[in-house]
Amino acid sequence: MTIYIGNISYSMKEEDLQNAFEKFGVVTSVKMILDRQTGRSKGFAFVEMENEAEAASAIEALNNSQLDGRNIKVNAAHSKDTVQGD
């Protein structure tokens, strides 16, 4: 299951997110979204977890929580097809 994390600190690293989410289960990947020109974080990322129940637990626990001084938003990521509303 892929999880969207928004409003993250620009100084946060992928390892920091992995450590936060590993408390709830197996993290298979972390992808910090970077600005192509500057290489700086855009303030959001995606975490993929192996187990949906563990991912749901992470979403519930971490949504609206403080991480690196910011109140993060955490929810299930939507596929591009769903967002377009075809």
C-alpha positions as CSV (number, residue, x, y, z in Angstrom):
1,M,0.0,0.0,0.0
2,T,1.3,3.4,-0.9
3,I,1.0,6.3,1.6
4,Y,1.2,10.0,0.9
5,I,2.9,12.2,3.4
6,G,2.5,16.0,3.1
7,N,3.8,19.1,4.8
8,I,7.1,17.5,5.7
9,S,10.1,19.5,6.7
10,Y,12.4,20.4,3.8
11,S,15.3,19.2,5.8
12,M,13.8,15.7,6.3
13,K,15.6,12.8,4.6
14,E,14.1,9.5,3.2
15,E,15.8,7.6,6.1
16,D,13.9,9.8,8.6
17,L,10.6,8.8,7.1
18,Q,11.6,5.2,6.9
19,N,12.4,5.2,10.6
20,A,9.1,6.8,11.5
21,F,7.0,4.3,9.4
22,E,9.0,1.2,10.3
23,K,7.6,1.4,13.8
24,F,4.3,0.2,12.3
25,G,5.6,-2.5,9.9
26,V,7.7,-3.4,6.9
27,V,8.6,-0.4,4.6
28,T,9.4,-1.5,1.1
29,S,10.2,1.9,-0.3
30,V,10.4,5.7,0.4
31,K,10.3,8.3,-2.3
32,M,11.0,11.9,-1.4
33,I,9.7,14.2,-4.1
34,L,12.4,16.7,-5.2
35,D,12.4,19.8,-7.3
36,R,14.2,19.0,-10.5
37,Q,16.1,22.3,-10.7
38,T,17.2,22.7,-7.1
39,G,17.2,19.2,-5.8
40,R,15.4,20.4,-2.7
41,S,12.4,18.6,-1.2
42,K,9.0,19.7,-2.4
43,G,7.6,19.0,1.1
44,F,5.9,15.7,0.3
45,A,6.8,12.0,-0.1
46,F,5.4,8.5,-0.7
47,V,6.0,5.5,1.5
48,E,5.2,2.0,0.4
49,M,4.4,-0.6,3.1
50,E,4.1,-4.3,2.5
51,N,1.0,-4.9,4.7
52,E,-2.2,-2.9,4.3
53,A,-3.2,-3.3,8.0
54,E,0.2,-2.0,9.1
55,A,-0.1,0.9,6.6
56,A,-3.6,1.8,7.9
57,S,-2.2,1.7,11.5
58,A,0.7,4.1,10.4
59,I,-1.8,6.4,8.7
60,E,-4.0,6.6,11.8
61,A,-1.1,7.1,14.2
62,L,0.9,9.6,12.1
63,N,-1.7,11.8,10.4
64,N,-1.7,15.3,12.0
65,S,1.3,14.4,14.2
66,Q,4.5,16.3,14.7
67,L,7.5,15.1,12.7
68,D,10.7,17.2,12.6
69,G,8.7,20.2,13.9
70,R,5.9,20.1,11.3
71,N,2.3,18.9,11.6
72,I,2.3,16.2,8.8
73,K,-0.6,15.0,6.7
74,V,-0.7,11.2,6.1
75,N,-3.2,9.3,4.0
76,A,-3.6,6.6,1.4
77,A,-2.1,7.6,-1.9
78,H,-4.5,7.8,-4.9
79,S,-3.6,6.4,-8.2
80,K,-3.3,8.8,-11.1
81,D,-6.4,7.2,-12.8
82,T,-8.5,7.9,-9.7
83,V,-7.3,11.5,-9.4
84,Q,-8.2,12.3,-13.1
85,G,-11.8,11.0,-12.5
86,D,-12.1,9.2,-15.8
